[in-house]
Amino acid sequence: MLKAFTSTLVLLAASIAAAAQPAPVTFDSTAKVFRIDGGGSSYVFGVNARGELQQIYWGGRLAKTDSFPQARTMPEWASFDSSYTNTPEEYVGWGSGLYMEPALKVTFADGNRDLELHYLSHTTVANGFDVVLKDIGRPVYVTLHYTIEPETGILARSATIENRGATAFTIDQAAAAAWALPAGHYTLNYLTGRWAGEWTLNQEAVHAGARVIESRRGSTGHQANPWFALQAGASDEEHGEVWFGALAWSGSWRITVEQDQLDAVRVTGGFNPFDFGFVLHPGESLETPAFYGGYSAHGLGGASRLLHRFENAHILPRTGAKTETAAAPRPRPVIYNSWEATEFRVDEGGQIALAERAAALGVDRFVMDDGWFGQRKDDHAGLGDWYVNKEKFPNGLKPLIDKVHGLGMDFGLWVEPEMVNPDSDLYRKHPEWVLSFPGRPRMEQRNQLILNLARPDVRAYVLGFLDKILTENDIAFLKWDYNRNWSEPGWDQLPPVEQKRVYVDYTRSLYTILSELRRKHPKVEIESCSGGGGRVDLGILRYVDEVWPSDNTDPFDRLTQQDGFTYAYTPQIMMAWVTDSPHGINRRINSLSYAMLSSMQGSLGIGANIVAWKPDEMALVKRLIAAYKQVQATIVQGDLYRLISPLNGSEFSATQTVNSDKSQSAVFAFIHSTQEGRGFPILKLKGLDAKAVYTLSSIEGKARAGTPETASGAWWMNHGLEMDDDFRGDLQAAAFRLDRK
Ligand code: GLA
């Protein structure tokens, strides 16, 4: 009875919401204009007089009554830039003197390479459209998929390219989508890095010409991440217009941001055309990845809050959540990981000693890292041989797993399924399984080669051994690693013209393995790691619950990395371990509480050699883990405000998060080095309910003497939170929580 009543209420609420909201998608058949509304944005495109699908408007949400005339093509600019190249099409084929980045470029069997896509038909789908384009002469059909997420207004775009003819053609280049903005002054934001130095935010004025961000590495890469944000004019962290996008693809990708000859901007992204070539036989189709795009009128902070909400609500899996339709994934268990403590020297006794300590700290999950399998003593051997090493674990993994369970934690295991060491039984048996150009020298970075996952037999092998490990052992979590990039992407079992499809098939196979594994083992959670943050994108995030942002766990470096990371990705997935000081990467000395507070800004883990910790260190970490758990959901799934960015050598930094009903907020403040006696700036908090009353409590550190224990949201936002006068020095940290009374 109660259930029936609840569902009636839900239906009622839904119908009220539907009545209040204008229909999110409309097609004006007279003007041939498509309009999609969601959240605070509207996206409008239409069929122009030539029959091309042209972008018309992308920005703040318009009134329901507003309408647009038919799309007007841009004029030609003398005899050098035709109207065709000046007009921003939704998905433009290369032909007719197009000098801008094409969305699609093909080579036909007769050598013809001209492609002009015109509107053919469309269907309305839930929250969007499928629009079919066709070449003016040849049977190349492209269906453009549009779906908007009604709350955030984030639009998913992708394309399906079909060959409905009788002869094969080759796709030389295929984007997922192109976005366009009118002539103006813009600042481009994008993320770059390197191993142990991921997540650097770059901000630069957009000038004439193209800025290419990409990976040619076969995977997402540490060096650039498939995300961009364009700010208009004076837009900053909290104000002004921002258009942003993220590509859901974990293989080689490219995003080209170009300002054209008339100062307009286009952003085209999808499969990286470098070394690309996909033969489409009669009747076949190629589906591109999705390119998500969104708009915020509240600066970069507003843009990232939309992305975080969208990722939590619509991208991440729901492993372990109460229902598949839970509003958000469950906050990550606090983990312990053995890597920095033991490296490859894992064995039953050593791991049990660490597990006992971890349990005493209040850790939820114990993860054994590299070294447990095959003949793995260092990184020269073992990858590919996924049997338990008998010298290290004479009785298999069961005694360790049972012990971990007995201590009240669940158990996780490191794997690197896509790799093989030449010194392994697997490679000796199947040397033909690796990506290579036979007869040519090959790179063996970290002494390993890449299994060609695109091959059905390799895919079956990888899925098979992972399924076996998970079936035979009570394992809650896999840390899925990937420690090198492609160098010789050969697949010589296929005819030469077909071999380049490896760029598509490999990544698709990876997704298939992950989804099949999740289907068979629905409770198992997975982390995407690639020597740190080398494989983080909205494609892999459909299949994994968290990521490892960097092998650099220096807590000061992590502040800037975490700042960069959160422009594109939610703190929910941002694992952050506390490790020993000095950390090898910078040899910098920091306190344990500083390291704890740095990691508590994301999903907390411990990765230190905790058997060596003294009682006071154990007590401090135990206390802070308990305090973290009380505010974790707010920190990792709330609205994030970057109050003071640690970028550009800032001596201070601070973040604040507020949960969705504004009943709780968490604040973190960090000092790099106090200079000239400067005190910490007053933190004017954001996002609180001005009228509500909040109680301030310390997680670590003190507020300034005289700070009220309770005050209104208006007080905390307008007067602000002041740090204690003694909050000075090098590498200092403080954290607070506010709870609505
Ligand atoms: C990669 C990961 C590390 C660790 C090692 C193990 O570098 O990023 O966290 O798992 O591999 O070899």
Residues whose N, C-alpha, C, O or C-beta is under 5 A from the ligand:
A	BS01	GLA	W339 D369 D370 C529 S530 G531 G532 D551
